Amino acid sequence: AGMRIIDSVAELETLAQDSFADCNNATAYNLPVVFGHWSAGSYGKPYEDYHVCIMGNGQIVVCCESLADRKAHTWRRNSGNVAVSMMCCAGADTNSLGDYPPTPAQIENFCRAVAAILKGFGYTNCTVDNFRTHGEQAYIDGYGLGSGDPQTRWDLSFLADGETLDSGGDVLRGKINYYMTNDDNELSTNDM
């Protein structure tokens, strides 16, 4: 399915509209869910495990032909659901996001991308029912922080050092809701 850089989140909204029926038929949920991830890598390498990758400089890379393409992103939750990931957090632990924390442009463009996908799916707002971080889903499914699971996931549990653990999902949903209701779709950039 090749990777391609997009210049506008409008392309993601159209992709979501075109993929909705296939996603909806495949998901175990009532409707498709978008899962937010970090790659636990550096800023510059996109991964095919995700439908959409947000690079450190804010660039958006689409890694699928359809959002219904099955990707290996969230344990037991891959069919019909969508993975959007920030390429960041190599070496992160629960005390520090390390040398590759999420950049401002990454966070904003991630939220713009998720907003466009949710709108394309016909959602009017972002809630914990249609967008969860991998950390939130891992907690629900028993492999989140505190589980002792060797495959513990806590992606996007916080977005900057010093923030409260488990604040990330709510912060992101707030920003996604902003982008769903405001025409502020000019992509942010960071010089890297």
C-alpha positions in Angstrom: 0.0 0.0 0.0 2.9 2.5 -0.2 3.3 5.6 1.9 2.4 9.1 0.7 2.7 12.5 2.2 -0.4 14.6 2.3 -0.7 18.4 2.3 -4.2 18.7 3.7 -6.3 16.8 6.2 -9.2 17.2 3.8 -7.7 14.1 2.0 -8.1 12.1 5.3 -11.7 13.2 5.7 -12.4 11.9 2.1 -10.5 8.7 2.8 -12.6 8.2 6.0 -15.8 8.7 4.1 -14.7 6.2 1.4 -13.6 3.7 4.1 -16.5 4.0 6.6 -18.6 1.1 5.3 -15.7 -1.3 5.3 -14.5 -0.2 8.7 -18.0 -0.4 10.1 -18.5 -3.9 8.8 -15.2 -5.1 10.2 -15.1 -3.5 13.7 -16.2 -5.4 16.8 -17.6 -2.1 18.1 -20.9 -0.5 17.1 -18.9 2.0 15.0 -15.2 2.4 14.1 -12.7 3.7 16.7 -9.6 5.8 16.1 -6.6 4.7 18.3 -3.9 7.2 19.1 -0.3 5.9 19.3 3.3 6.8 19.5 5.9 4.8 17.7 8.5 4.6 20.5 10.9 5.6 17.8 12.6 8.7 16.4 10.9 11.6 14.6 11.8 10.6 11.0 10.7 7.0 10.4 7.1 6.2 9.5 5.8 2.7 10.3 3.4 0.6 8.2 1.8 -0.6 11.5 -0.3 2.5 11.4 -2.8 4.0 8.9 -1.5 7.5 9.5 1.9 8.6 10.8 2.7 12.2 12.1 6.4 12.9 11.7 8.4 15.1 14.1 8.2 18.1 11.8 4.4 17.8 11.6 4.3 16.1 8.2 1.5 13.7 7.7 2.2 10.3 6.0 -0.7 8.0 5.0 0.3 4.3 5.0 -2.8 2.7 3.5 -5.1 2.7 0.5 -8.1 2.4 2.8 -8.6 3.1 6.5 -10.2 -0.4 6.6 -6.8 -2.0 5.7 -5.9 -4.2 8.6 -2.9 -3.0 10.5 -1.1 -4.5 13.6 -1.6 -1.6 16.0 -3.8 -2.4 19.0 -4.1 -5.9 20.5 -7.5 -7.5 19.7 -8.7 -4.2 18.2 -7.2 -4.1 14.6 -10.2 -5.0 12.4 -12.1 -2.0 11.3 -10.4 0.5 13.6 -7.9 3.2 12.6 -4.4 3.8 14.0 -2.9 7.3 13.9 0.6 7.6 15.4 3.1 10.3 16.3 6.6 9.2 15.4 8.2 9.9 18.7 9.1 8.8 22.2 12.2 6.5 21.6 13.6 5.8 25.1 10.5 7.2 26.9 9.6 6.0 30.3 6.9 7.1 32.8 9.2 9.7 34.3 10.4 11.3 31.0 9.4 11.1 27.3 13.1 11.1 26.5 15.0 12.7 23.6 12.0 12.5 21.2 9.0 13.9 23.0 5.9 14.8 20.9 6.6 18.1 19.1 4.0 20.9 19.1 3.4 20.5 15.4 3.1 16.7 15.8 0.4 17.1 18.5 -1.6 19.7 16.6 -1.4 17.8 13.2 -2.3 14.6 15.0 -5.4 16.2 16.3 -6.2 17.7 13.0 -5.8 14.3 11.3 -8.0 12.5 13.9 -10.6 15.2 13.7 -10.8 14.8 9.9 -11.1 11.0 10.1 -13.9 11.3 12.8 -15.7 13.9 10.6 -15.3 11.6 7.6 -16.9 8.8 9.7 -19.8 11.0 10.4 -19.1 11.7 14.1 -20.0 15.2 15.3 -17.6 15.3 18.2 -14.7 13.3 19.8 -15.4 11.2 22.8 -13.8 8.3 24.6 -16.2 6.1 22.6 -14.7 7.0 19.2 -11.1 8.0 20.1 -8.8 6.4 22.7 -5.1 6.4 23.2 -3.4 3.0 23.1 -2.6 3.6 26.7 -6.3 4.0 27.5 -7.3 0.9 25.5 -4.4 -1.1 27.1 -5.7 -0.3 30.5 -9.2 -1.4 29.6 -7.8 -4.7 28.1 -5.5 -5.4 31.1 -2.1 -4.6 29.7 -1.8 -0.9 30.7 0.2 0.8 33.3 0.3 -1.1 36.6 -0.7 -4.4 35.0 2.7 -6.0 35.2 2.2 -7.3 31.7 5.6 -7.5 29.8 3.8 -6.0 26.8 2.5 -3.0 28.8 1.4 -0.1 26.6 0.9 3.5 27.8 1.1 5.5 24.5 0.1 9.1 24.9 -0.6 8.8 28.6 1.0 12.2 28.8 2.3 14.5 26.2 5.1 16.4 27.9 7.4 15.8 30.9 5.8 17.0 34.1 2.2 16.4 33.0 -0.1 14.2 35.0 0.0 10.5 34.0 -3.2 9.6 32.1 -3.9 13.3 31.1 -3.0 12.7 27.5 -6.3 11.3 26.2 -8.4 14.1 27.6 -6.0 16.8 26.3 -6.0 15.2 22.9 -9.8 14.9 22.8 -10.1 18.5 23.7 -7.9 19.6 20.8 -9.6 17.1 18.4 -13.0 18.6 19.3 -11.6 22.1 18.6 -10.5 21.0 15.2 -13.8 19.3 14.5 -15.7 22.5 15.0 -13.2 25.1 13.7 -11.8 25.5 10.2 -8.2 25.6 11.5 -6.7 23.1 9.1 -3.5 24.8 8.0 -0.9 22.2 9.0 1.7 23.2 11.6 5.4 22.7 11.0 8.5 22.4 13.1 12.0 22.9 11.7 13.8 19.7 12.5 
